[in-house]
Every structure is written in C-alpha cells, then in structure tokens.
Amino acid sequence: MSCDCHTTGMKTVFVTVGTTSFDELIESITSEEATQALSALGYKKLVLQVGRGSVLPGPDSCAGLLVHAFRFKDSIAEDIRDADLVISHAGAGSCLEALGAKRPLLVVVNDKLMDNHQLELAKQLHADSHLLYCTCSTLTETLRTMDLSVLTPFLPGQPQNFARFLDRALGLHTE
C-alpha cells in the first residue's frame, strides 16, 4: 500500500539520518513517549529517512501518527520543504539543507561517536539561535519543552560563513 506523502494540512515531522545509519535516533523518535510528545504538539505525520539503518518502521508503527519510512531517495528537499519540523542527525549537509529551507531544526547529536565534531557544529548553530539540539536520551524531553519561536532564520549568504566555520571546526581545508 503506498503512502500519500503529500497529504495537505497534516502537521508533519521529517526525520533524516543522512547517508549513514543512526538506529538509535529512529528508535527514539518512534518510541511511545516521543510519539505522544509529537501528538501533543499537533503533529500527525512522521516521515523517516533511515539510511542504512536496520530499523525501518511500518506505517502503523506509531499510535496516533501516520508513518512513512524510506532509506534513500535522490533528493530530500521536498520532504524538508513539506515538513513543519525537521529532526536531523548533526551532519553538516543535512543541517545546511534544513536551515536553507528555513525549517525549524532539531539536531540529535550521536553521542556514541568518539570523535564528535558534530557536537561542536550543533553547539555553534544553537548559540546563534538557528537550531535546537539534544541527544537520543534527551529527545523526548526536548520535544516536550522546545520553543521553536526562539529560532532565527539562517540568512542567505551565510552558507559561505558556515563552510568556513566547518573548515575551522573540523580542521579541513577546501581547495
């Protein structure tokens, strides 16, 4: 049975793990506590991009939410644009895409990564009021208490600044 992923008027959360796997995020956001928090905020639909993960929730896996899960597609730009809230891993590409689309962004940092540049990235963008961030263990509490109205848009022209910031944060050099 196919999912009508463009159901109008449905308050939607889009979750992306990028090209990696982040099963803990998918498990956390589909937990009973997290889905109750999303429902309480008026969200009706949960779209999950699960990457290479082993968790692929079914359409009826979360009580009160319509669930659509997929691994990869050529572009997630439409999913981001159609979302009322984007929940993302802390990968730079995913963060930039959501911020560039001017969508409220909650970044979930994978605190199991040893060399965690992602946390520095999330902290900096949070300090600039562009996103909220948490870990899987604090996700439900963050959903319950978050105030998306404090977020400020990521303005055009800033991606270059962001790229320079990334280069510094990650110790990279661009050609």
Salt bridges, closest charged atoms under 4 A:
GLU24 OE1 - LYS112 NZ 3.42
GLU78 OE2 - HIS6 NE2 3.23
ASP79 OD2 - LYS73 NZ 2.94
ASP82 OD2 - HIS6 ND1 3.27
ASP111 OD1 - LYS112 NZ 3.51
ASP115 OD2 - HIS117 NE2 3.52
GLU141 OE1 - ARG144 NH1 3.92
